Each structure stands twice: as C-alpha cells, then as structure tokens.
Amino acid sequence: MNLSPGYLIKILEQNGFIFKHSKGSHQLYYNPVNFKTVIVPVHGGKDLKKGTFLSILKQAGIDKDKLS
C-alpha cells in the first residue's frame, strides 16, 4: 500500500475534499458537502505511518476497502 502524503491527498481530492490552507508541514483539507475537515502531515519525502494514514481516511469518511 502506498502511504505517501501525496497519494492520500489524491484520494481526498477524488472524494470532494479541497485544499484550504497550510500551516508549516500540515495541510488542511475541507469537504463542503459533508463539512468534514482533515489535516494531512507532509514531512518531506517521508511516508505516513499506516495507522496515521488509515486514521485520516476514517476521519474523512472514506472506506479503505474501496481503494484500488
């Protein structure tokens, strides 16, 4: 499984999330349909830990089993 922040952001954008703003190494994404907000840590070229990746998906309301 690809655990890069870029991949996570791509999934969020495909599910209606839009970039709102950035504070340091954290980017805030907002979904105007379901009013959910998630924060994605982007630390250089480092991948996210699996638990962090899955937690952000859960907060966003995205089913991990529907990822290709």
N, C-alpha and C positions, 0 to 999 in steps of 0.2 A: 504494500500500500504506500502510495506517495504521501508523505507527511509534510510537504513543504508548505509554507505560508501562502505562496503563490497559487498552489493547487486549491487550497482551502478558500482563498479569495475568489477564485474562478467558480467554485461550487456555489458560494454565497451569491455572486452576481447572477448566476444562472437561475437562482431561486428568488430573484427580485430584490436582493439587497443592493444598496448603493453606498458608495464611499461618502462619509460625512466629513470627517476630519481626522487628523493625525496628531498625536501628542508623543513626541520622541519616537520610540520604536514600536508604539502601539497604534493600530489603525482602527477607527470606529466605523462600523457598517450598520446601516439602518434599513429596515424594510417598511415602507409606507403602507403596505397592505395589512400586515398583521401587527404593526407597531413594535416589532422586536428589534433590539439593538444588541450587537455582539462586538467584542473587542478582539482583534487578531494581533498577537505579538509577532513582530517581524524583526528578528535579530540577525542581521546579515544574511549569510547563506545557510544558517542552521535550520534543520528540520525541527518541527514541533514534536514534543513527546506525544506518544499515541493517546494517552489519557487526556491531554490538553486538546488535541485535535478532535477527539470524539466528544468531549465536553462542549466545545464551541458549536459543533454540529447539533448537539442536543439542545443547547440554548436557542439555536436558530430554528429549531423545529424541523430539522432535516433528518430523514431516516437514513442511517448509514448503510442499510442493506440495499438501498436504491442507487448507490454509487456504482459506476461502471469500473 
